[in-house]
């Protein structure tokens, strides 16, 4: 059964770890991957969850913020801050880093 399916498939995290031994980079990549999955899930459910449309706020560049933009920004920030390896976060959705 395992002959037709690679049960030991290489992952990007494993490759980076074996090539660089940089655990902080792997942690950062995993935090990003987690936030990407959360954002994908939110986008897929946007209609049901009523996440389309404007959030009623303006970002640092003067653009009207959309609900999905605000939620995605918060998901990304939470993932990166909680990773413990991100020193500075900058986003067009926020005035301050």
N, C-alpha and C positions, 0 to 999 in steps of 0.2 A: 504494500500500500504506500509506503513512504518513497518508493522508487519513482512514482509519478509526481510527487510533490516534495519540494525542497524543505525539509523540516529544520534545516539549519541555515535559513536564508540570511544573507548579510544585511545589516541595517546601517544606516548612516551613522548613528550613534556609536555602534560597535567599531565601524571603520575609523571614525575620528579618534576614538579611544586607543585603538591599536596603533594608529599612525602617529598620534601626537602626545598621547598620555595626558591630555589637557582635560581634567575632570570639570573645570569651570565651564569650558566650551560645551561639553556634553550636557551639563546641567542646563545651560542657557538654551541649547538646541531643544532639549526636552520640554522646557518651559514654553518655548515658541510653538512647538508641535502641539502641546496641550491647548494653548490659546487658539491655534488654528482650528482644532477640532471643535472647540466650544463655539467659535464664531461660525463655522460651517453649520453646526447644528442650529444656531440661532437664525441664520439666513434661511435654512430649509424650513423652519417653522414660522417664519416672519408673518405670513398671512394669517395663520391661525392665532398667533400671539399678538396680532395687531401691532407689529413693529414697523410697518411701512409709514412713511410720512415724516414730517418735521418734528423735531424735539422741542422747538420753541426757544432755542438758544443760538448764539452765534459763536463760531470758533475764533481762534487768535488771528486768522487771516480775513475775518469778516464774512465768511460763508455761513449760511444757515445750516445748522447741524441737523442731520437726520437721526431718527431713533436708532437705527442700526449702527450708525457711525459712533454714537455716544456709547452704546452697549459694547460694541467691539473694542473701542478704546479702553473702557473699564476692564474688560476681560484681559486684554493684552497687558495693561498696567498691573493688574492683580497677579497674573502669571509671572511677570518679570520681577516685580518687587518681592514676591514670595519665593522666588528661586534663590535669593541670597547672593547672586553673582552679578547683578546688574547695578552699576554705579550711578548712572545718570539716564533718565528717560526724557525724551523730548517728543512731543506730539503736536500736530497742528490743531488738535482739539483742545489743548490746554495752553493757557497764557504763560505759565511758568514751567521750567523743567522739573 
